[in-house]
Amino acid sequence: FSSIKKGKEFPETYTGVADPEPGSDGHKAQHILIKEFSLFLSDLELLFNGQQVKSFDKRMFTVGSGILSCWRNNAIPKFS
């Protein structure tokens, strides 16, 4: 934050709409993120209950990439 505050230019940011047009890339990205986030929450619950979850790290990265995909496709990320 300090480097942004001291900088003369701001980093690139994204804009988006909350409800992209059905069928648009943003709409598709939101629905993929909703599905992946739901799976992520299920995996978290299993972990908190002491169970092993294969590829949890992969699921975490998938959620992060889904968030970025929403922004890149002009959609505000949705999680449910």
C-alpha positions as CSV (number, residue, x, y, z in Angstrom):
1,F,0.0,0.0,0.0
2,S,2.8,2.4,0.7
3,S,4.3,1.9,-2.8
4,I,0.9,2.7,-4.3
5,K,0.4,5.7,-2.1
6,K,3.9,7.0,-3.0
7,G,3.5,6.2,-6.7
8,K,2.6,8.7,-9.4
9,E,0.5,6.1,-11.3
10,F,-2.1,3.8,-10.0
11,P,-2.1,0.1,-10.9
12,E,-4.5,-1.3,-13.5
13,T,-7.9,-2.0,-12.1
14,Y,-11.0,-3.7,-13.4
15,T,-14.6,-2.5,-13.7
16,G,-17.6,-4.8,-13.8
17,V,-21.3,-5.2,-13.6
18,A,-23.2,-7.1,-11.0
19,D,-25.5,-8.9,-13.4
20,P,-23.9,-9.4,-16.8
21,E,-26.1,-10.2,-19.8
22,P,-27.1,-13.9,-19.8
23,G,-24.9,-15.8,-22.1
24,S,-22.1,-13.3,-21.9
25,D,-18.6,-14.3,-20.9
26,G,-19.0,-12.4,-17.7
27,H,-22.2,-14.3,-16.9
28,K,-20.5,-17.6,-17.6
29,A,-17.5,-16.6,-15.5
30,Q,-19.8,-15.8,-12.5
31,H,-21.5,-19.1,-12.7
32,I,-18.2,-21.0,-12.9
33,L,-17.0,-19.1,-9.8
34,I,-20.2,-19.8,-7.9
35,K,-19.8,-23.5,-8.6
36,E,-16.1,-23.6,-7.7
37,F,-16.6,-21.6,-4.5
38,S,-19.3,-23.9,-3.4
39,L,-16.9,-26.9,-3.8
40,F,-14.2,-24.9,-2.0
41,L,-16.6,-24.4,1.0
42,S,-17.4,-28.1,1.0
43,D,-13.7,-28.9,1.0
44,L,-13.1,-26.5,3.9
45,E,-15.8,-28.1,5.9
46,L,-14.2,-31.5,5.4
47,L,-10.8,-30.2,6.4
48,F,-12.3,-28.6,9.6
49,N,-13.8,-31.9,10.4
50,G,-10.4,-33.6,10.2
51,Q,-10.8,-35.3,6.9
52,Q,-8.2,-35.4,4.1
53,V,-9.0,-33.4,1.0
54,K,-7.0,-34.2,-2.2
55,S,-5.9,-31.2,-4.2
56,F,-7.3,-28.6,-1.8
57,D,-4.5,-26.2,-3.0
58,K,-5.7,-26.7,-6.6
59,R,-9.3,-25.8,-5.6
60,M,-8.0,-22.7,-3.8
61,F,-6.2,-21.5,-7.0
62,T,-9.2,-22.3,-9.1
63,V,-11.3,-20.0,-7.0
64,G,-8.7,-17.2,-7.3
65,S,-8.5,-17.7,-11.1
66,G,-12.3,-17.6,-11.2
67,I,-12.4,-14.2,-9.4
68,L,-9.9,-12.8,-11.9
69,S,-11.8,-14.3,-14.8
70,C,-14.9,-12.4,-13.6
71,W,-13.1,-9.1,-13.5
72,R,-11.5,-9.7,-16.9
73,N,-14.9,-10.4,-18.4
74,N,-16.4,-7.2,-17.0
75,A,-18.3,-9.0,-14.2
76,I,-18.2,-8.4,-10.5
77,P,-17.4,-11.7,-8.8
78,K,-20.3,-13.6,-7.2
79,F,-19.9,-16.3,-4.7
80,S,-23.5,-17.5,-4.3
